[in-house]
Amino acid sequence: MQEIGKAVIIFGIVLIGIGVLLMFIDKVPFLGRLPGDIYVQRKNFTFYFPLVTSVIISIILSVILWLWARR
């Protein structure tokens, strides 16, 4: 039972961290407006796909998790 309790606590801490990041992500001026992000705006239609932003976030998270797994 202790293992499940520890897992739930860690999961909660991760969720809190993600929530804090989402609250302050708008403060980063370049995130979401990088060259390579796809943005199409027409009269009745807007399409936005942050391709390069997604790749950069994926690389950063991969490096962080790789460093964390090495210890």
PDB file with SEQRES, HELIX, SHEET and CRYST1 records, atoms N, CA, C and O in Angstrom:
SEQRES   1 A   71  MET GLN GLU ILE GLY LYS ALA VAL ILE ILE PHE GLY ILE          
SEQRES   2 A   71  VAL LEU ILE GLY ILE GLY VAL LEU LEU MET PHE ILE ASP          
SEQRES   3 A   71  LYS VAL PRO PHE LEU GLY ARG LEU PRO GLY ASP ILE TYR          
SEQRES   4 A   71  VAL GLN ARG LYS ASN PHE THR PHE TYR PHE PRO LEU VAL          
SEQRES   5 A   71  THR SER VAL ILE ILE SER ILE ILE LEU SER VAL ILE LEU          
SEQRES   6 A   71  TRP LEU TRP ALA ARG ARG                                      
HELIX    1 AA1 GLN A    2  PHE A   24  1                                  23    
HELIX    2 AA2 ILE A   25  LYS A   27  5                                   3    
HELIX    3 AA3 LEU A   51  ARG A   70  1                                  20    
SHEET    1 AA1 2 ILE A  38  GLN A  41  0                                        
SHEET    2 AA1 2 THR A  46  PHE A  49 -1                                        
CRYST1    1.000    1.000    1.000  90.00  90.00  90.00 P 1           1          
ATOM      1  N   MET A   1       0.806  -1.194   0.000  1.00  0.00           N  
ATOM      2  CA  MET A   1       0.000   0.000   0.000  1.00  0.00           C  
ATOM      3  C   MET A   1       0.856   1.267   0.000  1.00  0.00           C  
ATOM      4  O   MET A   1       0.449   2.284  -0.563  1.00  0.00           O  
ATOM      5  N   GLN A   2       2.029   1.219   0.621  1.00  0.00           N  
ATOM      6  CA  GLN A   2       2.883   2.402   0.673  1.00  0.00           C  
ATOM      7  C   GLN A   2       3.369   2.802  -0.713  1.00  0.00           C  
ATOM      8  O   GLN A   2       3.531   3.989  -1.000  1.00  0.00           O  
ATOM      9  N   GLU A   3       3.602   1.817  -1.571  1.00  0.00           N  
ATOM     10  CA  GLU A   3       4.066   2.116  -2.926  1.00  0.00           C  
ATOM     11  C   GLU A   3       3.006   2.894  -3.693  1.00  0.00           C  
ATOM     12  O   GLU A   3       3.331   3.829  -4.425  1.00  0.00           O  
ATOM     13  N   ILE A   4       1.747   2.518  -3.532  1.00  0.00           N  
ATOM     14  CA  ILE A   4       0.657   3.231  -4.210  1.00  0.00           C  
ATOM     15  C   ILE A   4       0.553   4.648  -3.660  1.00  0.00           C  
ATOM     16  O   ILE A   4       0.330   5.593  -4.417  1.00  0.00           O  
ATOM     17  N   GLY A   5       0.711   4.799  -2.368  1.00  0.00           N  
ATOM     18  CA  GLY A   5       0.662   6.126  -1.757  1.00  0.00           C  
ATOM     19  C   GLY A   5       1.763   7.033  -2.281  1.00  0.00           C  
ATOM     20  O   GLY A   5       1.520   8.202  -2.580  1.00  0.00           O  
ATOM     21  N   LYS A   6       2.962   6.502  -2.392  1.00  0.00           N  
ATOM     22  CA  LYS A   6       4.079   7.285  -2.922  1.00  0.00           C  
ATOM     23  C   LYS A   6       3.826   7.660  -4.375  1.00  0.00           C  
ATOM     24  O   LYS A   6       4.117   8.783  -4.789  1.00  0.00           O  
ATOM     25  N   ALA A   7       3.288   6.731  -5.145  1.00  0.00           N  
ATOM     26  CA  ALA A   7       3.002   7.003  -6.560  1.00  0.00           C  
ATOM     27  C   ALA A   7       1.947   8.102  -6.700  1.00  0.00           C  
ATOM     28  O   ALA A   7       2.063   8.967  -7.568  1.00  0.00           O  
ATOM     29  N   VAL A   8       0.936   8.071  -5.860  1.00  0.00           N  
ATOM     30  CA  VAL A   8      -0.118   9.095  -5.916  1.00  0.00           C  
ATOM     31  C   VAL A   8       0.447  10.462  -5.526  1.00  0.00           C  
ATOM     32  O   VAL A   8       0.098  11.471  -6.139  1.00  0.00           O  
ATOM     33  N   ILE A   9       1.301  10.504  -4.530  1.00  0.00           N  
ATOM     34  CA  ILE A   9       1.918  11.772  -4.120  1.00  0.00           C  
ATOM     35  C   ILE A   9       2.796  12.317  -5.236  1.00  0.00           C  
ATOM     36  O   ILE A   9       2.734  13.512  -5.526  1.00  0.00           O  
ATOM     37  N   ILE A  10       3.601  11.489  -5.863  1.00  0.00           N  
ATOM     38  CA  ILE A  10       4.462  11.936  -6.960  1.00  0.00           C  
ATOM     39  C   ILE A  10       3.616  12.409  -8.129  1.00  0.00           C  
ATOM     40  O   ILE A  10       3.922  13.429  -8.745  1.00  0.00           O  
ATOM     41  N   PHE A  11       2.544  11.669  -8.443  1.00  0.00           N  
ATOM     42  CA  PHE A  11       1.645  12.065  -9.527  1.00  0.00           C  
ATOM     43  C   PHE A  11       1.016  13.426  -9.238  1.00  0.00           C  
ATOM     44  O   PHE A  11       0.881  14.250 -10.143  1.00  0.00           O  
ATOM     45  N   GLY A  12       0.631  13.665  -7.989  1.00  0.00           N  
ATOM     46  CA  GLY A  12       0.061  14.955  -7.606  1.00  0.00           C  
ATOM     47  C   GLY A  12       1.067  16.089  -7.745  1.00  0.00           C  
ATOM     48  O   GLY A  12       0.718  17.173  -8.215  1.00  0.00           O  
ATOM     49  N   ILE A  13       2.296  15.854  -7.347  1.00  0.00           N  
ATOM     50  CA  ILE A  13       3.340  16.872  -7.472  1.00  0.00           C  
ATOM     51  C   ILE A  13       3.594  17.195  -8.945  1.00  0.00           C  
ATOM     52  O   ILE A  13       3.766  18.357  -9.312  1.00  0.00           O  
ATOM     53  N   VAL A  14       3.616  16.155  -9.784  1.00  0.00           N  
ATOM     54  CA  VAL A  14       3.803  16.373 -11.225  1.00  0.00           C  
ATOM     55  C   VAL A  14       2.645  17.194 -11.788  1.00  0.00           C  
ATOM     56  O   VAL A  14       2.869  18.112 -12.577  1.00  0.00           O  
ATOM     57  N   LEU A  15       1.421  16.879 -11.396  1.00  0.00           N  
ATOM     58  CA  LEU A  15       0.259  17.645 -11.866  1.00  0.00           C  
ATOM     59  C   LEU A  15       0.314  19.103 -11.418  1.00  0.00           C  
ATOM     60  O   LEU A  15      -0.031  20.000 -12.188  1.00  0.00           O  
ATOM     61  N   ILE A  16       0.740  19.344 -10.197  1.00  0.00           N  
ATOM     62  CA  ILE A  16       0.890  20.718  -9.715  1.00  0.00           C  
ATOM     63  C   ILE A  16       1.949  21.451 -10.536  1.00  0.00           C  
ATOM     64  O   ILE A  16       1.754  22.608 -10.910  1.00  0.00           O  
ATOM     65  N   GLY A  17       3.067  20.783 -10.815  1.00  0.00           N  
ATOM     66  CA  GLY A  17       4.119  21.379 -11.640  1.00  0.00           C  
ATOM     67  C   GLY A  17       3.623  21.728 -13.034  1.00  0.00           C  
ATOM     68  O   GLY A  17       3.921  22.804 -13.551  1.00  0.00           O  
ATOM     69  N   ILE A  18       2.868  20.821 -13.642  1.00  0.00           N  
ATOM     70  CA  ILE A  18       2.326  21.086 -14.966  1.00  0.00           C  
ATOM     71  C   ILE A  18       1.346  22.254 -14.917  1.00  0.00           C  
ATOM     72  O   ILE A  18       1.334  23.093 -15.818  1.00  0.00           O  
ATOM     73  N   GLY A  19       0.539  22.310 -13.885  1.00  0.00           N  
ATOM     74  CA  GLY A  19      -0.403  23.425 -13.728  1.00  0.00           C  
ATOM     75  C   GLY A  19       0.295  24.764 -13.602  1.00  0.00           C  
ATOM     76  O   GLY A  19      -0.128  25.746 -14.212  1.00  0.00           O  
ATOM     77  N   VAL A  20       1.356  24.812 -12.818  1.00  0.00           N  
ATOM     78  CA  VAL A  20       2.124  26.057 -12.659  1.00  0.00           C  
ATOM     79  C   VAL A  20       2.758  26.453 -13.997  1.00  0.00           C  
ATOM     80  O   VAL A  20       2.747  27.626 -14.370  1.00  0.00           O  
ATOM     81  N   LEU A  21       3.307  25.474 -14.711  1.00  0.00           N  
ATOM     82  CA  LEU A  21       3.895  25.771 -16.023  1.00  0.00           C  
ATOM     83  C   LEU A  21       2.844  26.317 -16.982  1.00  0.00           C  
ATOM     84  O   LEU A  21       3.114  27.266 -17.718  1.00  0.00           O  
ATOM     85  N   LEU A  22       1.664  25.736 -16.983  1.00  0.00           N  
ATOM     86  CA  LEU A  22       0.612  26.210 -17.882  1.00  0.00           C  
ATOM     87  C   LEU A  22       0.156  27.620 -17.530  1.00  0.00           C  
ATOM     88  O   LEU A  22      -0.231  28.386 -18.414  1.00  0.00           O  
ATOM     89  N   MET A  23       0.200  27.967 -16.255  1.00  0.00           N  
ATOM     90  CA  MET A  23      -0.194  29.317 -15.848  1.00  0.00           C  
ATOM     91  C   MET A  23       0.801  30.364 -16.347  1.00  0.00           C  
ATOM     92  O   MET A  23       0.407  31.480 -16.684  1.00  0.00           O  
ATOM     93  N   PHE A  24       2.083  30.015 -16.396  1.00  0.00           N  
ATOM     94  CA  PHE A  24       3.104  30.991 -16.740  1.00  0.00           C  
ATOM     95  C   PHE A  24       3.658  30.835 -18.149  1.00  0.00           C  
ATOM     96  O   PHE A  24       4.582  31.557 -18.523  1.00  0.00           O  
ATOM     97  N   ILE A  25       3.120  29.914 -18.938  1.00  0.00           N  
ATOM     98  CA  ILE A  25       3.646  29.666 -20.275  1.00  0.00           C  
ATOM     99  C   ILE A  25       3.408  30.870 -21.195  1.00  0.00           C  
ATOM    100  O   ILE A  25       4.170  31.091 -22.136  1.00  0.00           O  
ATOM    101  N   ASP A  26       2.357  31.645 -20.926  1.00  0.00           N  
ATOM    102  CA  ASP A  26       2.079  32.832 -21.738  1.00  0.00           C  
ATOM    103  C   ASP A  26       3.115  33.930 -21.531  1.00  0.00           C  
ATOM    104  O   ASP A  26       3.240  34.827 -22.364  1.00  0.00           O  
ATOM    105  N   LYS A  27       3.839  33.870 -20.459  1.00  0.00           N  
ATOM    106  CA  LYS A  27       4.841  34.901 -20.151  1.00  0.00           C  
ATOM    107  C   LYS A  27       6.114  34.759 -20.982  1.00  0.00           C  
ATOM    108  O   LYS A  27       6.894  35.706 -21.086  1.00  0.00           O  
ATOM    109  N   VAL A  28       6.328  33.582 -21.574  1.00  0.00           N  
ATOM    110  CA  VAL A  28       7.505  33.364 -22.422  1.00  0.00           C  
ATOM    111  C   VAL A  28       7.186  33.981 -23.787  1.00  0.00           C  
ATOM    112  O   VAL A  28       6.272  33.522 -24.471  1.00  0.00           O  
ATOM    113  N   PRO A  29       7.928  35.015 -24.186  1.00  0.00           N  
ATOM    114  CA  PRO A  29       7.526  35.803 -25.365  1.00  0.00           C  
ATOM    115  C   PRO A  29       7.628  35.077 -26.697  1.00  0.00           C  
ATOM    116  O   PRO A  29       6.835  35.357 -27.597  1.00  0.00           O  
ATOM    117  N   PHE A  30       8.563  34.165 -26.858  1.00  0.00           N  
ATOM    118  CA  PHE A  30       8.773  33.550 -28.173  1.00  0.00           C  
ATOM    119  C   PHE A  30       8.058  32.210 -28.311  1.00  0.00           C  
ATOM    120  O   PHE A  30       7.910  31.717 -29.430  1.00  0.00           O  
ATOM    121  N   LEU A  31       7.617  31.613 -27.226  1.00  0.00           N  
ATOM    122  CA  LEU A  31       7.036  30.282 -27.271  1.00  0.00           C  
ATOM    123  C   LEU A  31       5.692  30.313 -27.989  1.00  0.00           C  
ATOM    124  O   LEU A  31       4.781  31.038 -27.589  1.00  0.00           O  
ATOM    125  N   GLY A  32       5.578  29.526 -29.042  1.00  0.00           N  
ATOM    126  CA  GLY A  32       4.350  29.484 -29.821  1.00  0.00           C  
ATOM    127  C   GLY A  32       4.384  30.383 -31.039  1.00  0.00           C  
ATOM    128  O   GLY A  32       3.452  30.365 -31.843  1.00  0.00           O  
ATOM    129  N   ARG A  33       5.431  31.163 -31.190  1.00  0.00           N  
ATOM    130  CA  ARG A  33       5.552  32.068 -32.336  1.00  0.00           C  
ATOM    131  C   ARG A  33       6.893  31.886 -33.040  1.00  0.00           C  
ATOM    132  O   ARG A  33       7.475  32.852 -33.533  1.00  0.00           O  
ATOM    133  N   LEU A  34       7.373  30.671 -33.086  1.00  0.00           N  
ATOM    134  CA  LEU A  34       8.667  30.403 -33.698  1.00  0.00           C  
ATOM    135  C   LEU A  34       8.518  30.219 -35.206  1.00  0.00           C  
ATOM    136  O   LEU A  34       7.452  29.831 -35.684  1.00  0.00           O  
ATOM    137  N   PRO A  35       9.587  30.498 -35.956  1.00  0.00           N  
ATOM    138  CA  PRO A  35       9.541  30.203 -37.387  1.00  0.00           C  
ATOM    139  C   PRO A  35       9.358  28.692 -37.574  1.00  0.00           C  
ATOM    140  O   PRO A  35      10.061  27.895 -36.954  1.00  0.00           O  
ATOM    141  N   GLY A  36       8.437  28.320 -38.408  1.00  0.00           N  
ATOM    142  CA  GLY A  36       8.140  26.910 -38.610  1.00  0.00           C  
ATOM    143  C   GLY A  36       6.832  26.494 -37.972  1.00  0.00           C  
ATOM    144  O   GLY A  36       6.307  25.427 -38.287  1.00  0.00           O  
ATOM    145  N   ASP A  37       6.290  27.318 -37.076  1.00  0.00           N  
ATOM    146  CA  ASP A  37       4.957  27.073 -36.549  1.00  0.00           C  
ATOM    147  C   ASP A  37       3.955  27.427 -37.649  1.00  0.00           C  
ATOM    148  O   ASP A  37       4.069  28.471 -38.291  1.00  0.00           O  
ATOM    149  N   ILE A  38       2.987  26.561 -37.856  1.00  0.00           N  
ATOM    150  CA  ILE A  38       2.037  26.738 -38.953  1.00  0.00           C  
ATOM    151  C   ILE A  38       0.838  27.546 -38.462  1.00  0.00           C  
ATOM    152  O   ILE A  38       0.179  27.173 -37.491  1.00  0.00           O  
ATOM    153  N   TYR A  39       0.569  28.644 -39.136  1.00  0.00           N  
ATOM    154  CA  TYR A  39      -0.547  29.521 -38.787  1.00  0.00           C  
ATOM    155  C   TYR A  39      -1.238  29.961 -40.079  1.00  0.00           C  
ATOM    156  O   TYR A  39      -0.646  30.666 -40.895  1.00  0.00           O  
ATOM    157  N   VAL A  40      -2.484  29.545 -40.258  1.00  0.00           N  
ATOM    158  CA  VAL A  40      -3.260  29.891 -41.442  1.00  0.00           C  
ATOM    159  C   VAL A  40      -4.529  30.577 -40.978  1.00  0.00           C  
ATOM    160  O   VAL A  40      -5.280  30.032 -40.169  1.00  0.00           O  
ATOM    161  N   GLN A  41      -4.768  31.772 -41.492  1.00  0.00           N  
ATOM    162  CA  GLN A  41      -5.976  32.507 -41.127  1.00  0.00           C  
ATOM    163  C   GLN A  41      -6.715  32.907 -42.398  1.00  0.00           C  
ATOM    164  O   GLN A  41      -6.163  33.577 -43.272  1.00  0.00           O  
ATOM    165  N   ARG A  42      -7.956  32.490 -42.483  1.00  0.00           N  
ATOM    166  CA  ARG A  42      -8.839  32.845 -43.586  1.00  0.00           C  
ATOM    167  C   ARG A  42     -10.029  33.614 -43.029  1.00  0.00           C  
ATOM    168  O   ARG A  42     -10.055  33.952 -41.845  1.00  0.00           O  
ATOM    169  N   LYS A  43     -10.992  33.886 -43.863  1.00  0.00           N  
ATOM    170  CA  LYS A  43     -12.141  34.685 -43.440  1.00  0.00           C  
ATOM    171  C   LYS A  43     -12.908  34.030 -42.282  1.00  0.00           C  
ATOM    172  O   LYS A  43     -13.160  34.679 -41.267  1.00  0.00           O  
ATOM    173  N   ASN A  44     -13.277  32.765 -42.422  1.00  0.00           N  
ATOM    174  CA  ASN A  44     -14.059  32.084 -41.384  1.00  0.00           C  
ATOM    175  C   ASN A  44     -13.296  30.927 -40.737  1.00  0.00           C  
ATOM    176  O   ASN A  44     -13.904  30.052 -40.121  1.00  0.00           O  
ATOM    177  N   PHE A  45     -11.992  30.920 -40.872  1.00  0.00           N  
ATOM    178  CA  PHE A  45     -11.229  29.748 -40.450  1.00  0.00           C  
ATOM    179  C   PHE A  45      -9.846  30.161 -39.971  1.00  0.00           C  
ATOM    180  O   PHE A  45      -9.170  30.962 -40.617  1.00  0.00           O  
ATOM    181  N   THR A  46      -9.436  29.616 -38.851  1.00  0.00           N  
ATOM    182  CA  THR A  46      -8.080  29.824 -38.345  1.00  0.00           C  
ATOM    183  C   THR A  46      -7.515  28.472 -37.943  1.00  0.00           C  
ATOM    184  O   THR A  46      -8.157  27.706 -37.225  1.00  0.00           O  
ATOM    185  N   PHE A  47      -6.308  28.188 -38.414  1.00  0.00           N  
ATOM    186  CA  PHE A  47      -5.629  26.936 -38.079  1.00  0.00           C  
ATOM    187  C   PHE A  47      -4.250  27.276 -37.551  1.00  0.00           C  
ATOM    188  O   PHE A  47      -3.496  28.012 -38.187  1.00  0.00           O  
ATOM    189  N   TYR A  48      -3.922  26.737 -36.384  1.00  0.00           N  
ATOM    190  CA  TYR A  48      -2.614  26.982 -35.783  1.00  0.00           C  
ATOM    191  C   TYR A  48      -2.054  25.659 -35.301  1.00  0.00           C  
ATOM    192  O   TYR A  48      -2.700  24.950 -34.529  1.00  0.00           O  
ATOM    193  N   PHE A  49      -0.854  25.324 -35.754  1.00  0.00           N  
ATOM    194  CA  PHE A  49      -0.171  24.121 -35.304  1.00  0.00           C  
ATOM    195  C   PHE A  49       1.267  24.483 -34.959  1.00  0.00           C  
ATOM    196  O   PHE A  49       2.064  24.757 -35.857  1.00  0.00           O  
ATOM    197  N   PRO A  50       1.614  24.488 -33.672  1.00  0.00           N  
ATOM    198  CA  PRO A  50       2.964  24.886 -33.249  1.00  0.00           C  
ATOM    199  C   PRO A  50       3.985  23.765 -33.448  1.00  0.00           C  
ATOM    200  O   PRO A  50       4.428  23.147 -32.480  1.00  0.00           O  
ATOM    201  N   LEU A  51       4.346  23.513 -34.669  1.00  0.00           N  
ATOM    202  CA  LEU A  51       5.216  22.393 -35.013  1.00  0.00           C  
ATOM    203  C   LEU A  51       6.602  22.520 -34.384  1.00  0.00           C  
ATOM    204  O   LEU A  51       7.040  21.616 -33.674  1.00  0.00           O  
ATOM    205  N   VAL A  52       7.287  23.616 -34.632  1.00  0.00           N  
ATOM    206  CA  VAL A  52       8.653  23.801 -34.113  1.00  0.00           C  
ATOM    207  C   VAL A  52       8.637  23.928 -32.596  1.00  0.00           C  
ATOM    208  O   VAL A  52       9.524  23.401 -31.923  1.00  0.00           O  
ATOM    209  N   THR A  53       7.647  24.615 -32.051  1.00  0.00           N  
ATOM    210  CA  THR A  53       7.533  24.736 -30.597  1.00  0.00           C  
ATOM    211  C   THR A  53       7.373  23.356 -29.962  1.00  0.00           C  
ATOM    212  O   THR A  53       7.976  23.076 -28.927  1.00  0.00           O  
ATOM    213  N   SER A  54       6.565  22.499 -30.575  1.00  0.00           N  
ATOM    214  CA  SER A  54       6.366  21.142 -30.053  1.00  0.00           C  
ATOM    215  C   SER A  54       7.656  20.338 -30.094  1.00  0.00           C  
ATOM    216  O   SER A  54       7.963  19.609 -29.151  1.00  0.00           O  
ATOM    217  N   VAL A  55       8.408  20.463 -31.170  1.00  0.00           N  
ATOM    218  CA  VAL A  55       9.676  19.732 -31.291  1.00  0.00           C  
ATOM    219  C   VAL A  55      10.668  20.206 -30.226  1.00  0.00           C  
ATOM    220  O   VAL A  55      11.347  19.389 -29.605  1.00  0.00           O  
ATOM    221  N   ILE A  56      10.753  21.509 -30.016  1.00  0.00           N  
ATOM    222  CA  ILE A  56      11.688  22.046 -29.018  1.00  0.00           C  
ATOM    223  C   ILE A  56      11.296  21.602 -27.610  1.00  0.00           C  
ATOM    224  O   ILE A  56      12.162  21.217 -26.824  1.00  0.00           O  
ATOM    225  N   ILE A  57      10.013  21.650 -27.283  1.00  0.00           N  
ATOM    226  CA  ILE A  57       9.564  21.200 -25.965  1.00  0.00           C  
ATOM    227  C   ILE A  57       9.842  19.713 -25.794  1.00  0.00           C  
ATOM    228  O   ILE A  57      10.243  19.283 -24.713  1.00  0.00           O  
ATOM    229  N   SER A  58       9.638  18.925 -26.841  1.00  0.00           N  
ATOM    230  CA  SER A  58       9.912  17.495 -26.787  1.00  0.00           C  
ATOM    231  C   SER A  58      11.395  17.220 -26.542  1.00  0.00           C  
ATOM    232  O   SER A  58      11.744  16.345 -25.749  1.00  0.00           O  
ATOM    233  N   ILE A  59      12.254  17.958 -27.215  1.00  0.00           N  
ATOM    234  CA  ILE A  59      13.700  17.776 -27.022  1.00  0.00           C  
ATOM    235  C   ILE A  59      14.104  18.139 -25.595  1.00  0.00           C  
ATOM    236  O   ILE A  59      14.875  17.418 -24.962  1.00  0.00           O  
ATOM    237  N   ILE A  60      13.591  19.244 -25.096  1.00  0.00           N  
ATOM    238  CA  ILE A  60      13.924  19.672 -23.728  1.00  0.00           C  
ATOM    239  C   ILE A  60      13.458  18.633 -22.711  1.00  0.00           C  
ATOM    240  O   ILE A  60      14.210  18.269 -21.807  1.00  0.00           O  
ATOM    241  N   LEU A  61      12.221  18.153 -22.856  1.00  0.00           N  
ATOM    242  CA  LEU A  61      11.721  17.143 -21.925  1.00  0.00           C  
ATOM    243  C   LEU A  61      12.497  15.833 -22.043  1.00  0.00           C  
ATOM    244  O   LEU A  61      12.741  15.168 -21.036  1.00  0.00           O  
ATOM    245  N   SER A  62      12.883  15.458 -23.250  1.00  0.00           N  
ATOM    246  CA  SER A  62      13.665  14.231 -23.436  1.00  0.00           C  
ATOM    247  C   SER A  62      15.022  14.332 -22.742  1.00  0.00           C  
ATOM    248  O   SER A  62      15.464  13.376 -22.106  1.00  0.00           O  
ATOM    249  N   VAL A  63      15.678  15.472 -22.857  1.00  0.00           N  
ATOM    250  CA  VAL A  63      16.976  15.666 -22.198  1.00  0.00           C  
ATOM    251  C   VAL A  63      16.817  15.639 -20.681  1.00  0.00           C  
ATOM    252  O   VAL A  63      17.623  15.028 -19.980  1.00  0.00           O  
ATOM    253  N   ILE A  64      15.781  16.301 -20.176  1.00  0.00           N  
ATOM    254  CA  ILE A  64      15.550  16.312 -18.727  1.00  0.00           C  
ATOM    255  C   ILE A  64      15.295  14.901 -18.213  1.00  0.00           C  
ATOM    256  O   ILE A  64      15.874  14.498 -17.205  1.00  0.00           O  
ATOM    257  N   LEU A  65      14.437  14.149 -18.891  1.00  0.00           N  
ATOM    258  CA  LEU A  65      14.140  12.784 -18.444  1.00  0.00           C  
ATOM    259  C   LEU A  65      15.347  11.865 -18.599  1.00  0.00           C  
ATOM    260  O   LEU A  65      15.548  10.966 -17.782  1.00  0.00           O  
ATOM    261  N   TRP A  66      16.148  12.080 -19.636  1.00  0.00           N  
ATOM    262  CA  TRP A  66      17.359  11.276 -19.830  1.00  0.00           C  
ATOM    263  C   TRP A  66      18.350  11.544 -18.688  1.00  0.00           C  
ATOM    264  O   TRP A  66      18.945  10.613 -18.146  1.00  0.00           O  
ATOM    265  N   LEU A  67      18.521  12.822 -18.331  1.00  0.00           N  
ATOM    266  CA  LEU A  67      19.422  13.155 -17.227  1.00  0.00           C  
ATOM    267  C   LEU A  67      18.899  12.608 -15.912  1.00  0.00           C  
ATOM    268  O   LEU A  67      19.681  12.164 -15.071  1.00  0.00           O  
ATOM    269  N   TRP A  68      17.580  12.635 -15.723  1.00  0.00           N  
ATOM    270  CA  TRP A  68      16.983  12.143 -14.488  1.00  0.00           C  
ATOM    271  C   TRP A  68      17.161  10.633 -14.385  1.00  0.00           C  
ATOM    272  O   TRP A  68      17.412  10.115 -13.297  1.00  0.00           O  
ATOM    273  N   ALA A  69      17.034   9.916 -15.508  1.00  0.00           N  
ATOM    274  CA  ALA A  69      17.155   8.457 -15.490  1.00  0.00           C  
ATOM    275  C   ALA A  69      18.595   8.014 -15.287  1.00  0.00           C  
ATOM    276  O   ALA A  69      18.827   6.886 -14.851  1.00  0.00           O  
ATOM    277  N   ARG A  70      19.560   8.859 -15.587  1.00  0.00           N  
ATOM    278  CA  ARG A  70      20.983   8.505 -15.433  1.00  0.00           C  
ATOM    279  C   ARG A  70      21.425   8.455 -13.982  1.00  0.00           C  
ATOM    280  O   ARG A  70      22.404   7.777 -13.670  1.00  0.00           O  
ATOM    281  N   ARG A  71      20.744   9.142 -13.092  1.00  0.00           N  
ATOM    282  CA  ARG A  71      21.236   9.172 -11.722  1.00  0.00           C  
ATOM    283  C   ARG A  71      20.874   7.966 -10.985  1.00  0.00           C  
ATOM    284  O   ARG A  71      21.215   7.835  -9.810  1.00  0.00           O  
TER     285      ARG A  71                                                      
END                                                                             
